[in-house]
């Protein structure tokens, strides 16, 4: 970005900030001003989000598991049937239908985990199952149940949010950018974007982690950072490499943000959700 473009954008941000009330802004705009105007390096926590945005964040995470009700029930039915046959064989002293102790232990453990999920709990143990965590006896059981485990199966949910996850709650045809945010999902999409999540082993609460930074824009002519021949020229011929939907003022702002907080040099994000999802009750979103 040219020196002229940088100075102009910085001045415009300061003017906008002076005329605005940060307390009433969507979090994406407020955090942007804190970062670009105040040059804040403080971590971004749950305190940065409005209640509606915290609700939206919870819904994003829970929705990742809403489609597992059918395979979870199928797995539970297999477990119940297998354990019933095992117990019946034990009473009649038959070898047929008996399972070994390790396999039985795994089935009983998994049934308890699934019962919790079906009653509305997202526990660390269920997340391990849903993510396809390697476990020999579980892999065998899921295969015999006709479900399978690992990549490409129902139990291969990655513990992260991608941009397509937001489209479950917003119209994917409506463009969003860092100037939008009245919809809490749009605010999150332009504040967090893609992010990882997990459950803190100490608090047993969901934690979203990320880095608040901006990828630089590339020239639409060369797909590289433009070197200006005339000051400001490269600002006029650049667009997002990911096919962004806005030019003009937004394009300048986005480029400026990429110079202030480039990849790897932004603010740490660690948002804990214990204020909305007290452990162990973490109801999932059903379809």
BAFI-3210 file (N, C-alpha, C; in Angstrom, 3 decimals, decimal comma, padded with zeros to 6 digits):
// residues 287
n [1|2|3|4|5|6|7|8|9|10|11|12|13|14|15|16|17|18|19|20|21|22|23|24|25|26|27|28|29|30|31|32|33|34|35|36|37|38|39|40|41|42|43|44|45|46|47|48|49|50|51|52|53|54|55|56|57|58|59|60|61|62|63|64|65|66|67|68|69|70|71|72|73|74|75|76|77|78|79|80|81|82|83|84|85|86|87|88|89|90|91|92|93|94|95|96|97|98|99|100|101|102|103|104|105|106|107|108|109|110|111|112|113|114|115|116|117|118|119|120|121|122|123|124|125|126|127|128|129|130|131|132|133|134|135|136|137|138|139|140|141|142|143|144|145|146|147|148|149|150|151|152|153|154|155|156|157|158|159|160|161|162|163|164|165|166|167|168|169|170|171|172|173|174|175|176|177|178|179|180|181|182|183|184|185|186|187|188|189|190|191|192|193|194|195|196|197|198|199|200|201|202|203|204|205|206|207|208|209|210|211|212|213|214|215|216|217|218|219|220|221|222|223|224|225|226|227|228|229|230|231|232|233|234|235|236|237|238|239|240|241|242|243|244|245|246|247|248|249|250|251|252|253|254|255|256|257|258|259|260|261|262|263|264|265|266|267|268|269|270|271|272|273|274|275|276|277|278|279|280|281|282|283|284|285|286|287]
n.u [000,853|000,530|002,324|000,790|-001,803|-001,850|-001,647|-003,970|-006,011|-005,576|-006,141|-008,828|-009,931|-009,457|-011,062|-013,590|-013,759|-013,785|-016,282|-018,003|-019,658|-018,166|-019,237|-021,715|-021,251|-021,033|-019,006|-016,977|-016,306|-015,567|-013,352|-011,698|-011,156|-009,896|-007,609|-006,438|-006,517|-006,002|-003,842|-003,812|-002,576|-003,611|-004,935|-007,856|-010,820|-013,711|-014,969|-014,982|-017,084|-020,522|-023,616|-025,379|-023,592|-022,032|-023,953|-024,353|-021,840|-021,769|-023,858|-022,753|-020,703|-022,100|-023,761|-022,144|-022,372|-024,953|-025,921|-025,253|-027,002|-028,503|-026,462|-025,307|-027,386|-027,719|-025,281|-025,551|-027,693|-026,473|-024,591|-026,235|-027,552|-025,407|-024,316|-026,495|-026,692|-024,247|-024,570|-026,691|-025,526|-023,664|-025,235|-026,330|-024,122|-022,908|-020,578|-020,928|-021,708|-020,473|-018,242|-014,917|-013,339|-012,143|-013,362|-015,999|-015,814|-015,207|-017,545|-019,470|-018,523|-018,744|-021,488|-022,433|-021,344|-022,679|-025,338|-025,261|-024,793|-027,136|-028,950|-028,370|-025,766|-022,533|-019,686|-016,157|-015,397|-017,286|-016,665|-014,143|-014,892|-016,533|-014,674|-013,243|-011,178|-008,407|-008,967|-008,757|-010,702|-013,057|-013,049|-013,416|-015,966|-017,589|-017,290|-018,482|-020,995|-021,814|-021,130|-018,547|-015,325|-013,347|-011,835|-014,191|-016,423|-019,390|-018,373|-016,146|-015,711|-014,199|-012,507|-013,061|-014,119|-015,311|-015,743|-018,034|-019,610|-020,874|-022,810|-024,987|-026,558|-026,875|-027,621|-025,992|-025,672|-025,560|-023,253|-020,521|-018,396|-015,649|-016,821|-019,407|-021,798|-024,084|-025,706|-025,183|-023,768|-022,486|-020,838|-019,175|-018,039|-016,413|-014,805|-013,658|-013,619|-012,223|-011,620|-010,218|-011,454|-011,941|-012,168|-011,433|-009,267|-009,205|-011,322|-013,417|-014,862|-015,934|-013,505|-012,588|-010,052|-007,699|-006,018|-005,973|-005,605|-004,635|-004,666|-002,557|-003,542|-003,583|-002,405|-004,739|-003,743|-001,201|-001,209|000,445|001,964|001,563|003,895|004,013|004,033|003,027|002,121|-000,364|-001,402|-001,343|-003,286|-005,585|-005,775|-006,105|-007,531|-009,215|-007,508|-009,071|-011,338|-012,951|-015,847|-016,110|-014,979|-013,248|-013,616|-013,712|-011,833|-009,464|-009,357|-009,137|-006,690|-005,024|-005,325|-003,999|-001,380|-000,906|-001,528|-000,283|-000,307|000,253|001,156|-000,772|-003,415|-003,832|-006,458|-008,675|-011,396|-013,553|-016,379|-017,882|-019,754|-022,124|-022,501|-022,621|-020,677|-021,701|-023,595|-024,274|-026,133|-026,870|-027,491|-030,351|-031,536]
n.v [-001,196|002,265|005,121|007,402|006,335|004,860|006,871|008,351|006,491|005,876|008,359|008,640|006,542|007,442|009,701|008,565|007,069|009,092|010,186|008,212|005,841|003,538|001,758|000,975|-000,371|-003,198|-006,017|-006,659|-004,247|-002,629|-003,999|-003,830|-001,058|-000,745|-002,173|-001,051|001,762|002,304|000,679|-001,669|-004,572|-006,391|-009,548|-011,001|-011,665|-013,371|-011,185|-009,272|-009,696|-009,169|-010,108|-011,325|-012,106|-013,939|-015,887|-016,592|-017,624|-019,892|-021,316|-021,767|-023,593|-025,717|-026,478|-027,934|-030,509|-031,286|-032,972|-035,503|-037,051|-039,169|-041,154|-041,527|-042,628|-044,970|-046,236|-046,555|-048,360|-050,610|-051,116|-051,663|-053,942|-055,724|-055,899|-056,976|-059,517|-060,520|-060,610|-062,398|-064,704|-065,184|-065,888|-068,279|-069,707|-069,840|-069,729|-068,398|-065,150|-063,953|-061,392|-059,969|-058,695|-056,135|-055,094|-055,055|-053,174|-050,866|-050,556|-050,093|-047,731|-046,037|-046,078|-044,665|-042,175|-041,502|-041,515|-039,259|-037,256|-037,472|-036,569|-033,964|-033,079|-031,870|-033,239|-033,487|-036,104|-036,917|-035,169|-036,129|-038,606|-037,749|-036,419|-038,449|-039,656|-041,793|-045,102|-048,366|-050,457|-048,993|-048,243|-050,740|-051,361|-049,282|-049,829|-052,373|-051,588|-050,437|-047,837|-046,712|-045,102|-042,142|-040,250|-038,939|-040,198|-040,127|-039,616|-037,724|-035,087|-032,032|-030,059|-027,177|-024,002|-023,082|-020,833|-021,629|-022,649|-020,507|-019,958|-021,503|-020,022|-017,540|-015,670|-016,924|-015,572|-012,923|-010,420|-010,051|-008,006|-006,358|-004,007|-004,517|-006,113|-005,971|-008,191|-010,814|-013,130|-012,341|-010,454|-012,078|-013,616|-011,805|-011,015|-013,240|-015,209|-018,028|-020,437|-022,345|-024,652|-026,042|-028,059|-026,863|-028,587|-028,156|-026,424|-027,557|-026,301|-024,890|-023,479|-020,990|-020,421|-018,338|-016,165|-012,770|-011,248|-010,009|-011,044|-009,991|-008,019|-008,813|-007,807|-007,530|-007,731|-008,873|-010,702|-010,334|-008,451|-005,101|-002,768|000,606|002,834|005,321|007,191|005,704|004,294|001,474|000,946|001,271|-000,752|-003,183|-006,126|-008,416|-011,525|-013,676|-013,295|-011,143|-009,112|-006,391|-003,164|-000,021|002,095|000,046|-001,777|-000,302|-000,016|-002,665|-003,355|-001,627|-002,620|-005,029|-004,182|-003,179|-005,242|-007,841|-011,347|-013,530|-011,575|-010,423|-010,063|-012,278|-014,659|-015,864|-017,205|-017,993|-019,963|-020,338|-018,782|-019,068|-021,741|-023,726|-026,308|-029,690|-029,422|-028,881|-028,080|-029,205|-027,895|-028,712|-029,888]
n.w [000,000|-000,784|000,571|000,621|000,411|002,786|004,769|004,230|004,710|007,415|008,561|007,874|009,361|011,981|012,002|011,611|013,960|015,874|015,492|016,178|018,367|020,191|021,997|021,093|018,803|016,515|017,393|015,583|014,299|016,460|017,558|015,369|015,272|017,761|017,223|014,876|015,233|018,000|018,223|019,703|021,340|022,960|024,088|022,580|024,119|025,539|026,578|024,666|023,001|022,119|023,814|021,904|019,970|021,318|021,738|019,064|018,460|020,066|018,838|016,312|016,893|018,141|016,073|014,429|015,215|014,980|013,004|013,749|015,140|014,002|013,116|015,637|017,108|015,633|016,175|018,947|019,002|017,900|019,913|022,134|021,218|020,858|023,444|024,753|023,551|024,373|027,172|027,343|026,253|028,213|030,387|029,537|029,118|026,600|023,884|021,528|020,588|022,679|023,846|024,181|027,213|026,937|024,667|025,473|027,536|026,080|024,552|026,528|027,594|025,360|024,938|027,131|026,586|024,202|025,075|026,654|024,723|023,143|024,937|025,041|025,713|025,068|025,466|026,395|025,816|023,935|021,855|021,164|020,115|017,991|016,438|015,406|016,851|017,093|018,076|018,762|019,461|019,320|016,634|015,447|016,433|015,364|012,671|012,478|013,162|010,911|010,302|010,368|010,870|011,093|008,342|006,081|007,120|009,273|011,819|011,734|012,297|012,078|014,494|014,055|012,748|009,616|006,806|005,429|007,441|008,636|006,839|007,402|008,977|007,879|004,893|002,195|-000,159|000,346|000,575|002,866|004,888|006,596|007,284|007,793|010,050|011,605|011,776|014,016|013,237|010,907|012,013|013,598|011,566|010,272|012,257|013,593|011,581|010,110|012,623|015,349|017,818|021,089|024,063|027,173|029,257|031,989|032,806|031,475|029,517|026,370|024,229|022,017|019,693|018,011|015,642|015,366|012,540|009,275|005,943|003,266|000,396|-003,086|-006,326|-008,957|-011,411|-011,394|-009,355|-007,209|-004,513|-005,234|-006,574|-006,407|-009,180|-009,489|-006,682|-004,662|-006,730|-006,676|-004,878|-006,249|-008,060|-006,911|-005,500|-003,266|-002,891|-002,459|-003,852|-002,951|-002,196|-002,272|-003,276|-003,540|-000,724|001,177|000,163|000,406|003,194|003,982|002,850|004,247|006,853|006,505|006,415|008,943|010,793|009,818|008,690|011,406|013,121|014,591|017,041|019,782|020,084|022,412|023,433|025,890|026,654|028,947|030,216|028,918|028,289|030,613|031,999|032,683|030,717|027,468|025,175|021,909|018,598|016,964|013,782]
ca.u [000,000|001,352|002,389|-000,371|-002,979|-001,773|-001,976|-005,363|-006,862|-005,415|-006,856|-010,257|-010,295|-009,487|-012,241|-014,758|-013,748|-014,150|-017,702|-018,769|-019,710|-017,704|-020,055|-022,889|-020,800|-020,761|-017,660|-015,960|-015,855|-014,902|-012,028|-010,904|-010,676|-008,912|-006,378|-005,827|-006,381|-005,325|-002,690|-003,887|-002,029|-004,207|-005,704|-009,295|-011,481|-015,171|-015,453|-015,059|-018,275|-021,840|-024,360|-025,899|-022,457|-021,683|-024,972|-024,067|-020,633|-022,190|-024,641|-021,837|-019,997|-023,049|-024,326|-021,220|-022,694|-026,397|-026,219|-024,744|-028,027|-028,846|-025,405|-025,108|-028,453|-027,381|-024,184|-026,111|-028,490|-025,519|-024,019|-027,260|-027,787|-024,211|-024,219|-027,586|-026,291|-023,132|-025,109|-027,499|-024,596|-023,035|-026,188|-026,546|-022,782|-022,596|-019,467|-021,440|-022,281|-019,632|-017,191|-013,873|-013,531|-011,753|-014,389|-017,174|-015,554|-015,318|-018,948|-020,197|-018,061|-019,305|-022,934|-022,618|-021,023|-023,755|-026,529|-025,081|-024,982|-028,540|-029,727|-028,011|-024,449|-021,327|-018,611|-014,859|-015,358|-018,043|-015,902|-013,112|-015,562|-016,991|-013,518|-012,589|-009,949|-008,056|-009,207|-008,904|-011,971|-014,135|-013,026|-014,035|-017,395|-018,244|-017,317|-019,500|-022,295|-022,122|-020,919|-017,156|-014,694|-012,272|-012,113|-015,294|-017,523|-020,065|-017,527|-014,890|-015,963|-012,986|-012,802|-012,818|-015,193|-014,946|-016,695|-019,312|-020,421|-021,702|-023,918|-026,134|-027,331|-027,027|-027,811|-024,662|-025,634|-025,373|-021,828|-020,150|-017,021|-015,346|-017,646|-020,734|-021,764|-025,328|-026,047|-024,090|-022,961|-021,616|-019,825|-018,204|-017,336|-015,400|-013,929|-012,919|-013,439|-011,900|-010,951|-010,252|-012,056|-011,756|-012,660|-010,351|-009,265|-009,376|-012,643|-014,409|-015,648|-015,466|-012,611|-012,284|-008,718|-007,417|-005,117|-006,643|-004,689|-005,198|-003,827|-002,414|-004,203|-002,721|-002,839|-005,531|-002,989|-000,014|-001,396|001,515|001,864|001,917|004,829|003,422|004,798|002,440|001,558|-001,776|-001,838|-001,599|-004,534|-006,703|-005,795|-006,019|-008,740|-008,876|-007,147|-010,121|-012,541|-013,780|-017,024|-016,176|-013,804|-013,323|-013,195|-013,473|-010,586|-008,381|-009,319|-008,646|-005,257|-004,363|-005,296|-002,971|-000,052|-000,783|-001,516|-000,138|-000,409|001,194|001,552|-001,976|-003,768|-004,281|-007,876|-009,005|-012,741|-014,122|-017,825|-018,496|-020,867|-023,350|-022,636|-022,014|-020,425|-021,468|-024,750|-023,989|-027,121|-026,542|-028,557|-030,954|-032,037]
ca.v [000,000|003,457|005,971|008,279|005,543|004,523|008,053|008,710|005,506|006,059|009,584|008,360|005,705|008,282|010,557|007,704|006,720|010,273|010,459|006,995|005,343|002,140|000,919|000,488|-001,011|-004,643|-006,284|-006,660|-002,873|-002,127|-004,621|-003,273|000,256|-000,945|-002,714|-000,169|003,130|002,284|-000,217|-002,613|-005,915|-007,206|-010,707|-010,843|-012,676|-013,354|-009,864|-008,423|-010,024|-008,856|-011,334|-011,970|-012,719|-015,129|-016,883|-017,041|-018,447|-021,193|-022,000|-022,222|-024,798|-026,802|-026,929|-028,895|-031,854|-031,509|-034,044|-036,782|-037,741|-040,439|-042,159|-041,815|-043,570|-046,239|-046,831|-046,960|-049,568|-051,714|-051,392|-052,309|-055,304|-056,534|-056,152|-057,878|-060,853|-060,914|-060,962|-063,615|-065,819|-065,452|-066,579|-069,647|-070,274|-070,075|-068,933|-067,549|-063,907|-063,386|-060,459|-059,919|-057,677|-054,812|-054,641|-054,744|-051,919|-049,774|-050,373|-049,488|-046,340|-045,284|-045,927|-043,581|-040,927|-041,222|-041,159|-037,860|-036,420|-037,498|-035,804|-032,551|-032,745|-031,974|-033,462|-033,737|-037,481|-037,006|-034,485|-037,073|-039,578|-037,075|-036,026|-039,637|-039,941|-043,213|-046,027|-049,630|-051,134|-048,133|-048,369|-052,021|-051,284|-048,414|-050,542|-053,416|-050,917|-049,935|-046,387|-046,415|-044,067|-041,472|-039,345|-039,259|-040,840|-039,147|-039,266|-037,115|-033,654|-031,300|-029,061|-025,817|-023,341|-022,567|-019,811|-022,228|-022,900|-019,325|-019,924|-022,194|-019,051|-016,307|-015,855|-016,952|-014,699|-011,548|-010,203|-009,502|-007,525|-005,843|-002,844|-004,986|-006,686|-005,849|-009,578|-011,324|-014,113|-011,578|-009,847|-013,120|-014,054|-010,819|-010,844|-014,483|-015,966|-019,415|-020,569|-023,655|-024,675|-027,279|-027,957|-026,687|-029,751|-027,749|-025,853|-028,356|-025,372|-024,623|-022,338|-020,685|-019,834|-017,825|-015,023|-011,666|-010,593|-009,832|-011,390|-008,861|-008,114|-008,978|-007,107|-008,344|-007,829|-009,716|-011,601|-010,071|-007,118|-004,135|-001,695|001,736|003,755|006,577|006,982|005,346|003,523|000,070|000,851|001,322|-001,909|-004,382|-006,732|-009,574|-012,732|-014,677|-012,906|-010,298|-008,579|-004,947|-002,400|001,316|002,348|-001,224|-002,327|000,460|-000,359|-004,042|-003,327|-000,958|-003,570|-006,021|-003,626|-002,956|-006,538|-008,910|-012,694|-013,915|-010,452|-009,829|-010,272|-013,621|-014,810|-016,990|-016,903|-019,092|-019,851|-020,877|-017,951|-019,466|-023,196|-024,292|-027,752|-030,406|-029,280|-028,088|-028,573|-028,994|-027,339|-029,711|-029,402]
ca.w [000,000|-000,891|001,750|000,552|000,745|004,204|005,556|004,017|005,376|008,852|008,935|007,765|010,507|013,176|011,902|011,845|015,374|016,650|015,297|016,479|019,745|020,161|022,867|020,371|017,558|016,469|017,896|014,535|014,066|017,653|017,644|014,279|015,693|018,833|016,649|013,879|015,739|019,300|018,095|020,815|021,176|024,008|023,601|022,417|024,942|025,483|026,973|023,474|022,229|022,644|024,130|020,692|019,270|022,090|021,381|017,703|018,511|020,587|017,814|015,262|017,362|018,367|014,802|013,812|015,694|014,911|012,059|014,256|015,924|013,360|013,290|017,059|017,478|014,975|016,944|020,231|018,780|017,751|021,229|022,971|020,691|021,104|024,880|025,116|023,120|025,243|028,483|027,176|026,072|029,503|031,252|029,040|028,986|025,197|023,365|020,461|021,074|023,736|023,428|025,206|028,249|026,454|023,733|026,288|028,244|025,104|024,195|027,649|027,663|024,244|025,132|028,092|025,886|023,251|025,847|027,037|023,530|022,735|025,917|024,897|026,240|024,253|026,415|025,760|025,318|022,688|020,820|020,710|019,256|016,779|015,636|014,874|017,574|016,925|019,187|018,034|019,702|018,805|015,175|015,126|016,736|014,392|011,389|012,584|013,242|009,576|010,273|010,039|011,676|010,392|007,229|005,192|007,836|010,143|012,957|011,277|012,413|012,436|015,529|013,596|012,019|008,308|006,368|005,038|008,638|008,893|005,881|007,977|009,750|007,122|003,457|001,577|-001,322|000,813|000,845|004,166|004,988|007,935|007,547|008,166|011,386|012,373|012,054|014,864|012,510|010,024|012,874|013,934|010,359|009,925|013,423|013,797|010,338|010,430|013,918|015,993|019,144|021,838|025,438|028,129|030,153|033,384|033,067|030,740|028,725|025,022|024,043|020,625|019,589|016,676|015,579|014,679|011,617|007,937|004,801|002,339|-000,897|-004,247|-007,518|-009,879|-012,658|-011,250|-008,213|-006,270|-003,936|-006,273|-006,284|-007,134|-010,000|-009,040|-005,354|-004,559|-007,890|-006,369|-004,122|-007,175|-008,948|-006,095|-004,982|-002,442|-003,636|-002,274|-004,573|-002,104|-002,878|-002,184|-003,651|-002,992|000,656|001,855|-000,334|001,027|004,612|004,105|002,552|005,368|007,967|006,219|006,697|010,389|011,476|008,812|009,248|012,449|013,960|015,142|018,444|020,126|020,398|023,293|023,906|026,667|026,563|030,158|030,682|028,237|028,233|031,814|031,922|031,433|029,818|026,294|024,215|020,517|017,789|016,091|012,502]
c.u [000,882|001,324|001,182|-001,641|-003,023|-002,190|-003,426|-006,300|-006,785|-006,185|-008,364|-010,739|-010,395|-010,720|-013,507|-014,874|-014,224|-015,648|-018,600|-018,728|-019,337|-018,610|-021,264|-022,528|-020,843|-019,302|-016,602|-015,426|-015,075|-013,491|-011,120|-010,331|-009,646|-007,557|-005,673|-005,603|-005,596|-004,030|-002,632|-003,306|-002,624|-004,962|-007,194|-009,979|-012,999|-015,739|-015,594|-016,359|-019,549|-022,580|-024,874|-024,787|-021,969|-022,684|-024,685|-022,843|-020,949|-022,965|-023,765|-021,175|-020,967|-023,620|-023,429|-021,616|-024,176|-026,764|-025,747|-025,800|-028,370|-027,730|-025,138|-026,151|-028,192|-026,279|-024,703|-026,926|-027,590|-024,942|-025,015|-027,499|-026,613|-024,069|-025,322|-027,249|-025,165|-023,650|-025,938|-026,607|-023,920|-023,960|-026,381|-025,228|-022,476|-021,409|-019,945|-022,116|-021,470|-018,600|-016,156|-014,054|-013,202|-012,812|-015,658|-017,009|-015,717|-016,773|-019,727|-019,795|-018,712|-020,818|-023,219|-022,369|-022,161|-025,041|-026,453|-025,335|-026,456|-029,442|-029,299|-026,667|-023,375|-020,154|-017,283|-014,787|-016,146|-017,313|-014,787|-013,725|-015,951|-015,843|-012,782|-011,271|-009,631|-008,272|-009,584|-010,286|-013,156|-014,191|-013,702|-015,541|-018,145|-018,324|-018,398|-020,908|-022,710|-021,924|-019,515|-016,636|-013,588|-012,760|-013,265|-016,467|-018,218|-019,189|-016,146|-015,038|-014,684|-013,329|-012,422|-014,044|-014,619|-016,023|-018,043|-020,196|-021,320|-022,935|-025,135|-027,081|-027,544|-027,231|-026,446|-024,540|-025,444|-023,916|-021,627|-018,712|-016,828|-016,056|-019,069|-020,696|-023,032|-025,897|-024,900|-023,216|-022,022|-020,499|-018,746|-017,376|-016,231|-014,522|-013,043|-012,639|-013,274|-011,210|-011,094|-010,966|-011,776|-012,379|-011,472|-010,377|-009,484|-010,800|-013,772|-015,344|-015,062|-014,569|-012,348|-010,943|-008,431|-006,345|-005,833|-005,624|-005,330|-004,194|-003,718|-003,195|-003,166|-003,277|-003,650|-004,811|-001,851|-000,159|-000,248|001,278|002,370|002,922|004,397|004,433|004,343|001,855|000,060|-002,235|-002,177|-002,865|-005,737|-006,806|-005,719|-007,380|-008,335|-008,526|-008,208|-011,430|-013,487|-014,840|-017,064|-014,876|-013,856|-012,807|-012,891|-012,135|-009,394|-008,228|-008,730|-007,155|-004,478|-004,254|-004,209|-001,563|000,175|-000,682|-001,442|-000,198|000,686|001,586|000,354|-002,167|-004,226|-005,772|-008,041|-010,330|-013,315|-015,620|-018,541|-019,676|-022,184|-023,574|-021,989|-021,851|-021,257|-022,597|-024,407|-024,901|-026,713|-027,738|-029,086|-031,462|-033,554]
c.v [001,237|004,254|006,908|007,532|005,184|005,702|008,445|007,769|005,651|007,284|009,359|007,508|006,534|009,184|009,762|007,372|007,891|010,560|009,296|006,657|003,864|001,222|000,322|-000,239|-002,524|-004,874|-006,258|-005,254|-002,334|-002,695|-004,093|-001,914|000,149|-001,340|-001,712|001,254|003,162|001,481|-001,217|-003,966|-006,881|-008,394|-010,389|-011,986|-012,570|-011,991|-008,923|-008,621|-009,583|-010,155|-012,056|-012,670|-013,966|-016,246|-017,460|-017,942|-019,839|-021,985|-022,529|-023,537|-025,962|-027,354|-027,918|-030,334|-032,196|-032,661|-035,423|-037,560|-039,110|-041,473|-042,493|-042,812|-044,944|-046,965|-047,337|-048,247|-050,787|-052,108|-052,146|-053,750|-056,226|-056,878|-057,101|-059,311|-061,386|-061,372|-062,235|-064,835|-066,181|-066,227|-068,033|-070,380|-070,692|-069,209|-067,953|-066,319|-063,247|-062,440|-060,379|-058,699|-056,271|-054,229|-054,261|-053,406|-050,722|-049,503|-049,694|-048,017|-045,500|-045,098|-044,780|-042,223|-040,535|-040,847|-039,692|-036,915|-036,342|-036,763|-034,339|-032,144|-032,874|-032,044|-033,626|-035,128|-037,623|-036,297|-035,368|-038,104|-038,944|-036,687|-037,233|-039,938|-041,433|-044,020|-047,362|-050,247|-050,306|-048,217|-049,662|-051,941|-050,432|-049,074|-051,610|-052,814|-050,336|-048,447|-046,042|-045,256|-043,433|-040,671|-039,838|-039,961|-039,804|-038,690|-038,817|-035,598|-032,957|-030,216|-027,653|-025,302|-022,794|-021,573|-020,407|-022,526|-021,714|-019,317|-020,713|-021,204|-017,730|-016,648|-015,816|-016,040|-013,231|-011,360|-009,655|-009,012|-006,895|-004,533|-003,239|-005,517|-006,539|-007,227|-010,189|-012,354|-013,428|-010,923|-010,864|-013,531|-013,089|-010,432|-012,067|-015,211|-017,438|-019,463|-021,993|-023,537|-026,025|-027,103|-027,896|-027,841|-029,402|-027,286|-026,660|-027,462|-025,244|-023,393|-022,193|-019,979|-019,429|-016,751|-013,945|-010,921|-010,568|-010,252|-010,192|-009,096|-008,246|-008,198|-008,030|-008,516|-008,833|-010,789|-011,489|-008,700|-006,105|-003,119|-000,473|002,494|005,172|006,319|006,709|004,457|002,093|-000,111|000,777|000,088|-003,209|-004,819|-007,920|-010,784|-013,809|-014,255|-012,067|-009,550|-007,066|-004,312|-001,070|001,429|001,058|-001,816|-001,620|000,089|-001,743|-004,124|-002,697|-001,895|-004,615|-005,516|-003,437|-004,273|-007,651|-010,276|-012,994|-012,811|-009,756|-010,139|-011,705|-013,597|-016,050|-016,655|-018,120|-018,883|-020,350|-020,044|-018,321|-020,962|-023,821|-025,799|-028,461|-030,249|-028,338|-028,547|-028,252|-028,417|-028,419|-029,082|-029,563]
c.w [000,000|000,401|001,795|000,954|002,213|005,069|005,444|004,771|006,888|009,328|008,891|008,936|011,780|013,180|012,182|013,326|016,228|016,581|015,719|017,958|019,725|020,979|022,138|019,082|017,647|016,842|016,809|014,271|015,262|017,780|016,538|014,666|016,816|018,256|015,745|014,389|017,043|019,276|019,252|020,418|022,197|023,408|023,521|023,150|024,763|025,862|025,788|022,712|022,933|022,942|022,892|019,916|020,006|021,818|020,001|017,671|019,033|019,546|016,687|015,661|017,509|017,064|014,083|014,135|015,558|013,984|012,532|015,041|015,326|013,492|014,748|017,552|016,871|015,740|018,287|020,084|018,618|019,111|022,099|022,523|021,020|022,581|025,347|024,742|023,995|026,602|028,415|027,031|027,390|030,426|030,838|028,784|027,537|024,782|022,298|021,049|022,166|023,127|024,539|026,111|027,750|025,512|024,485|026,998|027,310|024,753|025,307|027,816|026,581|024,382|026,093|027,425|024,954|023,963|026,270|025,878|023,143|023,733|025,936|025,418|025,171|025,221|025,683|025,151|024,015|021,562|020,288|019,761|017,925|015,859|015,055|015,551|017,496|018,211|018,554|018,221|019,207|017,283|014,728|015,313|015,714|013,019|011,397|012,666|011,897|009,413|009,802|010,865|010,855|009,197|006,359|005,832|008,722|011,302|012,472|011,276|012,874|013,449|015,106|012,861|010,718|007,856|005,975|006,249|008,970|007,995|006,348|008,653|009,015|005,649|002,770|000,369|-000,940|001,215|002,255|004,101|006,353|008,238|007,932|009,588|012,191|012,688|012,869|014,168|011,523|010,828|013,234|012,720|009,979|011,109|013,613|012,492|010,644|011,794|014,431|017,337|019,796|023,204|026,373|029,122|031,623|033,668|032,430|029,915|027,314|025,009|022,551|020,564|018,155|016,790|014,784|013,835|010,241|006,876|003,869|001,064|-002,004|-005,429|-008,408|-011,208|-012,557|-010,192|-007,212|-005,654|-004,952|-005,761|-007,082|-007,979|-009,661|-007,660|-005,418|-005,703|-007,519|-005,554|-005,046|-008,051|-008,175|-005,619|-004,129|-003,301|-003,485|-002,931|-003,755|-002,892|-002,893|-002,643|-002,941|-001,579|001,401|001,445|000,301|002,495|004,814|003,828|003,702|006,558|007,758|006,459|008,191|011,153|010,426|009,477|010,269|013,399|014,603|016,616|018,665|020,465|021,273|023,969|024,600|026,789|027,810|030,630|030,016|028,225|029,462|031,693|032,986|030,428|028,670|025,180|022,790|019,780|016,880|014,821|012,439]
res [x|x|x|x|x|x|x|x|x|x|x|x|x|x|x|x|x|x|x|x|x|x|x|x|x|x|x|x|x|x|x|x|x|x|x|x|x|x|x|x|x|x|x|x|x|x|x|x|x|x|x|x|x|x|x|x|x|x|x|x|x|x|x|x|x|x|x|x|x|x|x|x|x|x|x|x|x|x|x|x|x|x|x|x|x|x|x|x|x|x|x|x|x|x|x|x|x|x|x|x|x|x|x|x|x|x|x|x|x|x|x|x|x|x|x|x|x|x|x|x|x|x|x|x|x|x|x|x|x|x|x|x|x|x|x|x|x|x|x|x|x|x|x|x|x|x|x|x|x|x|x|x|x|x|x|x|x|x|x|x|x|x|x|x|x|x|x|x|x|x|x|x|x|x|x|x|x|x|x|x|x|x|x|x|x|x|x|x|x|x|x|x|x|x|x|x|x|x|x|x|x|x|x|x|x|x|x|x|x|x|x|x|x|x|x|x|x|x|x|x|x|x|x|x|x|x|x|x|x|x|x|x|x|x|x|x|x|x|x|x|x|x|x|x|x|x|x|x|x|x|x|x|x|x|x|x|x|x|x|x|x|x|x|x|x|x|x|x|x|x|x|x|x|x|x|x|x|x|x|x|x|x|x|x|x|x|x]
***
